Structures are given as structure tokens and as C-alpha cells.
Amino acid sequence: MTLGYSFCPNDTFIFHAITHGLVPGVQAQECLADVETLNVWAGEARLELTKVSYHAYFHVMDKYVALRSGGALGRGVGPLLVAPPGRELRRVATPGAWTTAQLLLQLARPDLSVLECLRYDQIIPAIHSGQVDGGVLIHESRFTYAQHGLEARLDLGQWWEEQSGLPLPLGVILARRDLGLARVKQLEAAVRLSLQMAWQQPAASRAYIRQHALELSDEIVEHHIRTYVNEFSADVGEEGVRAVEELALRAQAAGLVAPAAHPYFLA
């Protein structure tokens, strides 16, 4: 089985056990890529099990169903719109057209119509080179932007929480619908067990996480995991489901995604 996820510490932490043969009954071959690449692959139904942005999920619900475990959803986790002090925002970079980051920016700042999609780790260099005036940061850049002389113009997570009163849905684990209900439920249980094993034995995944986070300090890695891996990662819960439904409804009202044809999660 192919399992796609990002190089980021929260993903390598969650999926270490399942991709290293530690979860009984499931053999998963890792397929690591940046989040927008995974989003595009989901549009092609390339992987059987994959992490994607919630925004991408709203476009591929005919092909995939969301698992209740393994995702990224919470408070204080939102993307940041940043720029150098005093610079006017005309052209803004986002980490991808199907990222939740771009969806949030379109909802919060519809006046910013000139968007340029760049891989998430290329946004800060593009700001410094003048290719763009500002950008929406996700992943580790969200924690290090001040070191690059940038200031936060808008915390999109804070904006969402103030607007909705709900936690922010960022990323989700999807299973391809053609696997069948029984197999999808088995995979959901496997993802949940992989996360539980990571929490119980955090040292077991440390070398694997470091392998894919070479430029991050241990402190940033730990902060990253604490920020994005939480109780919603174990199970999205009723509040998480409401948050996903609210994000989808707002995106539909803005004409950015089509109405949902299926329930968002397994029953």
C-alpha cells in the first residue's frame, strides 16, 4: 500500500510506526512529498492512502474519503501572511492552489487577487528577492520567519477562530474509496495505532524525524510536533467535524469549491 505524507516533523512522527512495519496487519510504502504535490497527486488518485490539505479534499471527495485520525486540526496552528516591514502587498505567494493556506487567504483577503504559487520552502527566498511582496507561510517557516526580517501581517488561524469560533482544519488523511469500506476502516485503525505508538515511544521515531528535518533545530522540531499533533489528530471529534463543514460551506459560498456530494468522514 502506498502512503503519502510530507517531510514535516508532525507527519514523520505520526507515520513512523506504520511505515516501519510496527503496526500489525498493514504494510505501507512511504511516499514523501511537499503538501501541494500530494494535493495534485490526490487529484489523480495516485496513492491509496495520503495526507492532503482540507482544501484539496473538497475537490477530490469523489475519489477519497477522510479518516478521522492522523490529520492536522487545532487552535493556534494557522498559516501566517508575512512581509518585510513597510512593504505594500501587491503580489503574494502561497504554498499551492489547493492548500488550505491559499483557501484561507482567499476567504480572509479577497482583495489580494495577484497570487503566485510556490513550494512552501521557496516563499521566503522569493520575498527577499523581490519576486513577491509577501507570502503565506506554513510548516517550519511559520516558526522562523522573524529570523528572516519578516513581520506577520495576518494570522489566518486567528482570523478563522475569531470568525467561526472553531478550530482550524489544515490537513487530513484520505483513503481511496475503491479500497472498500472494510479496508478503509482497517487503515483508519492502523493510523490511529501508529500515532498512539509515537506518543508512547517518542524516542523510537526521533532519528527518522531528524532524517527529514535536517535544517531544523531540535527545539523547532519538538515545537512543530506539539503544535500540529494533538487530540484532534487521534480523532477529529464532533467539534472537528463541525469545523470542516464550516470551512467547506464558506468556501462553497465564495465559489471556491463545489458542494459536497458525500459525507466528509467515515461514519
Residue, then its C-alpha position, 0 to 999 in steps of 0.5 A: m500500500t502506498l502512503g503519502y505524507s510530507f517531510c514535516p516533523n508532525d507527519t514523520f512522527i505520526f507515520h513512523a510506526i506504520t511505515h516501519g512495519l510496527v503496526p500489525g496487519v498493514q504494510a505501507q510504502e512511504c511516499l514523501a512529498d511537499v503538501e501541494t504535490l500530494n494535493v495534485w497527486a490526490g487529484e489523480a488518485r495516485l496513492e491509496l492512502t495520503k495526507v492532503s490539505y482540507h482544501a484539496y479534499f473538497h475537490v477530490m471527495d469523489k475519489y477519497v474519503a477522510l479518516r478521522s485520525g492522523g490529520a492536522l486540526g487545532r487552535g493556534v496552528g494557522p498559516l501566517l501572511v508575512a512581509p518585510p516591514g513597510r512593504e505594500l502587498r501587491r503580489v503574494a505567494t502561497p504554498g499551492a492552489w489547493t492548500t488550505a493556506q491559499l483557501l484561507l487567504q482567499l476567504a480572509r483577503p479577497d482583495l489580494s487577487v495577484l497570487e503566485c504559487l510556490r513550494y512552501d520552502q521557496i516563499i521566503p527566498a522569493i520575498h527577499s528577492g523581490q519576486v513577491d511582496g509577501g507570502v503565506l507561510i506554513h510548516e517550519s517557516r511559520f516558526t522562523y520567519a522573524q529570523h528572516g526580517l519578516e513581520a506577520r501581517l495576518d494570522l489566518g488561524q486567528w482570523w478563522e477562530e475569531q470568525s467561526g469560533l472553531p478550530l482550524p482544519l489544515g490537513v487530513i488523511l484520505a483513503r481511496r474509496d475503491l479500497g472498500l469500506a472494510r479496508v478503509k476502516q482497517l487503515e483508519a485503525a492502523v493510523r490511529l495505532s501508529l500515532q498512539m505508538a509515537w506518543q508512547q515511544p517518542a524516542a523510537s521515531r526521533a532519528y527518522i524525524r531528524q532524517h527529514a528535518l535536517e535544517l531544523s533545530d531540535e527545539i523547532v522540531e519538538h515545537h512543530i510536533r506539539t503544535y500540529v499533533n494533538e487530540f484532534s489528530a487521534d480523532v477529529g471529534e464532533e467539534g472537528v467535524r463541525a469545523v470542516e463543514e464550516l470551512a467547506l460551506r464558506a468556501q462553497a459560498a465564495g465559489l471556491v469549491a463545489p458542494a459536497a456530494h458525500p459525507y466528509f468522514l467515515a461514519 
